[in-house]
Amino acid sequence: MDAPTTAVAVYDGNTLAGPLSEVFGVELMTAAGRCRSCGTTSQVATFRVYGPAPGFVGRCPHCEDVLLRLVRTPDALWLDFSGVSALRILIPTDSADEEQQP
Amino acid sequence: MNIFTRGFRGRKRDSSGQLPPGQYLTDDFPVLSAGPTPRISLDAWEFTVTTEQGESHRWSWAELMALPAESVTVDVHCVTRWSKLDTVWRGVSLDTLLTDIETEADFALVHSYGGYSTNLPLEDLLGGKAWVAYEYEGEELAPEHGAPARLLVPHLYFWKSAKWVRGIDLMVQDSPGFWEQLGYHDYGDPWREQRYQGD
């Protein structure tokens, strides 16, 4: 058995706002991801993020398993989201648009 | 305990010509981590080598300490471009650990407590090129630098020198590790600047 680990994250998930918006073109900080390991759903902004080098590692704020990894090489951006079993991304609704009509 | 000292140098060298391309010299010891620092008690620690046939060979901490140790003075080069010269380590050579293990493997996948992994050719662990190190500059390893023991493979970029090492899988075919899956080079020779796939 491993002894308990220290759990001091270097950053929160907001650190990933820039690089993730490059990939998806949508705001992901308010998106919610379900951890494939423990099943907990957490906002991306609350992920515990280590990095930036050799790459970013986003970990589950509940169980600390790896949710995502992101590396920028000179000619590519590598993204592994395999620790997230589902990602819920909020999108504007028609009703919200209608409410903004005069 | 046999003590074999390899590679001591008399005094600090001029760094000119000692740095691989794209590297800068630092006197600090930067900490790069992909996760929280594991804390492993020596009673619970073990190191396991598993062959391609599934045979496991295990060492407890006491058994590791009973093996012949070597002190080595080496340069280390991080893919994030810092290098340190003349770092002093103490540990057990992989030649010692693997000497009685029968294998046809050409590759190794190194595993760490905490889930990290890294791959490299088996021959780069042999021939006096790699150690399971448990002292740095005459002191026990600090937790953030891999305590109680880390792999030390100084001729490759330092991400191959896995902190908190717990074991090695010997494999017939190569299999990428934690950063190698995300675009980093499978070999990582700093003198050829093999940082990323295709370098």
Interface residues (C-beta under 8 A of the other chain):
Chain A: M1 D2 A3 P4 T5 T6 A7 V8 A9 V10 Y50 G51 A53 P54 G55 V57 R59 E64 D65 V66 R69 L70 V71 T73 P74 A76 W78 D80
Chain B: L32 S33 A34 G35 P36 T37 P38 R39 I40 S41 A44 V79 T80 Y113 G114 G115 P143 W159 F178 W179 Q181 L182 G183 Y184 R195 Y196 Q197
